[in-house]
Amino acid sequence: MGREFAQSHSRQVVLDAALRLQVVRARYCDEWLAGTPCPVEVQPFTSAHGGVRDWLRELCDGADELVAVTSTRCQTLETFVPSHRFNRELIERGQRMTSFFDPSGGPDVLTEFIIAAEDMPYHLACGPIQLKLLDGERVVLEGPVIDNTRSLMLISGPEVVNAAGQYLRAVRQSSIRASALRDTEVQLSARQQVIAEQLSEGCTDDQIAERLDLSVRTVRYEVARLLEALQVPTRFAAGVRYAHLKAGATS
C-alpha cells in the first residue's frame, strides 16, 4: 500500500507545482532568518513537540475551512489516531475540511485505517510537500532550521496563497477519495478488466482503442460503465481502485 498513488504524468504536475511553492517557502525562510520584515510567524519544535502541536491545533481550531496535505511516511497508527480524533471533532463542530494523505513509504496499516475511516474527508494523493491552508488566507509550511532544530511557519499574503492553491489543485488531480478504495464486491467483465488495467497505466481513450483494436466510442462507453461499476467519479480513480482491488486479490 505504500506504493505511489499517482500516475507518472499526474505526479509530474504535482512536482512542478511543489517546486514553485518550495521557491516561495525558501525565500520566506531566508528573509525571516535575515531579520527582514515579512508576514511570517515561526514556531520551533521542542524536544517533546508539545509546543508545536498545541500551536498547530489552535490554528486549526480557529479556522472555518482547512485543507491539508500530510505524509504518512514518518507516522505510525498510534501517532495518527489522536490527530484523527481531533479532525473528527473539528468536522463535528462544522469545519469544512479536506485532507490529502501521501502514503508513499508509509505503513500499510495506517493507509488501511485512513481508507476505513467513516464519514471523513480523507483522500490519498501524491503530496511531496506537507502544508495546511487555513481559510484560504494563511499557509502552514515547514519552517527554517534554527540552531539545528526544525520549525513550522505560518505565512500570509497573496504570493504564498496562490502558490499553495496551485499545488493543492495539482494534488487534488492526483487524488482518490479514500473511501473509494474500501474492499467491496465488484463484478467486472473481461473487457472492463482489460480497460481498467490500461487506465491504471495512465492510457488515454485513443491509446486504449489502438491497443485493444476498438473504436474510441466503444472505449468511452466501456469506461463510463467501468466508473459506474467501481463507484468512482474519474478515470484516474478507476485505475487506482482497480490496482487496489487487484493487489488485494493477489495478497
N, C-alpha and C positions, 0 to 999 in steps of 0.2 A: 504493500500500500504506500510505501514511501517513494514510489516512482513519480516521475514528472506527470502532472495532470494537463499540461498544455502541449498542443502540437507545436512543431518547430516554428511555423510562421507566427502563431499567436504568441509564443514565448518571445520571439524577437521583437515584436511590437511592444511587449511589456518591458523588455530590457532597454529598448530605446527610450521609452518614457521614464524608466527608472534612472537612466543616465542623466537626463535633463533635470530631474528632481535632485539627483545627487550633486550636480554642479551648484544648484541654488543652496542646498544644505551646506556644502563645504564652504561656500563664500560666507554664509552667516556664522559658521563656526570660527572662521578666520577673523571676521570682524569682531566677534564677541571676545575672543582671546586677545585681540589687539586693543581692546578697550574702546573701540569705535561705537558710538551710539547706534543701536539697531533694535528692531522690535522683537527681541529675543529674551526669554526667561529660561535660565539653565538650572537643572536640578541634578546634582551629582548623586551617584549611587553610594550608599553607605555600606558598611560591611554586612549588615543584616538586610539591606534593601528596603527596610520598613519606611524610610522617609520618602523614597521614590514611589513606592506602592501607594502610600497614603496620598501623596501629591497627585498621582495619576488618577486615583479613584475620585478624588474631589473634583478634578477637572471633568471627568466623565459624568459624574453625578449631577453636575450643573449644566450639562448640555441637553438640549431638546432633540438633537439629531447627532448620531455618532456613526461614522464609517471607519472601519479598522482593517488593517492588513497585519496578520500575525503569522510568524513562522512557528511550526511545531518542532523544529529541529532540536532545540535545547530544552524542550519541555518534557515532563512526564505526566501521566494521568493524574497523579497526586497533586502536582503543582498547578494543573489546569483546572481542576474541579472547583476551587474557590473562585476563580475568575468566571467560570461558567455560572455559578450561583449568583455572582454579582451581576452578570449580564441579564440573567432572568429577572432579578429584582428591578433593574433599570427598565426592562421591557414592560413588566407588570405595572410600573409607575407611569407608563405612557411614552417612553423614549422611542424614537424612530431609530432603529439600529440595523446596520448591515455589517456582517463580519466575514472577511475573507481569510481563509487559513491556507498557507502553503505547506503541504505535508511532505515536501521533498526532504528526505533524510530523517524524518520524524518517526516516532514509534507507531507501529501499526495499531496498537490498542487505543492510542489517542485518536487516530483518524477514525477508527470504528466508533468511538464514543461520540465524536462530532457528527458522524453520519446518523447515529441513532438518537441524537438529541431531539426531543419532541418540541414542536412549535417554536423553534429558534431560527433566526435569520442567518444561518450558517451556510457558507459556500466554500468549496475547495477550489483553489486557483493557483496560478503562478504569481508569487509576490516576493521578489527578492529584497525589497525594502519594507521594513515594518513602519507603520505610521498609524496615527489616529487623526481624523478630520472632524473637528468639533463645530457643529452648526454652520459648516461651510465657510468658516471665517478664520479658524486657528488650526495649526497643524503641529502635532507632536511627532518628533523625529529623534533619532539617535543624536546626541549632542557631542560636543568636543571632549577629548580626553584631558582631564585635569589632574595633574600630579599622578599619572598612571591609573587614574580612576575614570571609569565610564560615566556618562551622564545622559540625561534626556533633555530636550529643549522644546519649548513652546514658542512657535513663530507665528506672527500675524502679518497681514499685508497681501496685496493682490498678486505679487510675483510668486510667492510660495504657494498660495492657494490655487493659482492657475496651474502651476507645475504639479501639485498634488492631484488636482482634478484630472489632468491629462493622464497621469499614472493610474489613477483609480478607474478611469474609463477603460484603459488597456487591461487592467487586472480583471475587471468585470467581463470583458470579452473572452478572457481565458477561463472563466469560472463555470462551475456547475453547482446547482443547489445541492447541498449535502444530502438532504432527504431523498433526492432522486436516485441515490446510489444504494438505498436500502434493498436488501435481498427480498424480492418478490417473484412470484411465479410469472415468467414471461415466455410466451409461445411465439417463436419466430419461424417463418417459412425458410426454406433453404436459401431462396433468393435474398430474403431480408437479412439473413446472417452474413451472406457474402457482401451485401451492400454495407452493412454495419461495420464489417471488417475494413472496407475501403474508407468509410468515414473516420474510423479510429486512426487511419494513416494520414488523414487530412486531405483526402482527394476531393476534387470538385465534381459536380454533376457531369461535366463534359469528360473528365478523366475516367469516371466510373463507367460511363456509357461506352467509351472506347475500350476499356479493359474487358468489359463483360459482353461486348457486342450487342448493346441495347440502344434504343433511342433515348435521347435526353429526356423526352417527355415521359417515357416509361420509368426512367430513373427517378425523376421528380415525384412521380406518383408513388413509387415504392418508398422513397424517403419520407413522404408525408405519412404513409401507413406505418412506417417504422417509428416515427416520432410518437404517433398515437399509441403504438404497442408498448413502447418503452416509457411512455408518460413523461416525456421531456419536451421542452419548448424549442430547442435548437438542434441543428445537425451536429454541432460540436458536442453538446451534451449527450446526444445519442451515441456518438463514438466513444465518449468516456464511459458511459453507463454500460455499453456493450463490452468494453475492455474489462470493466469491473466484474461483470457477470461471468465473463469467460475465465478471468483469473480465479474467481470463487469456485467455478465448476472444476478447475484443474488442481485446486489446492487440496 
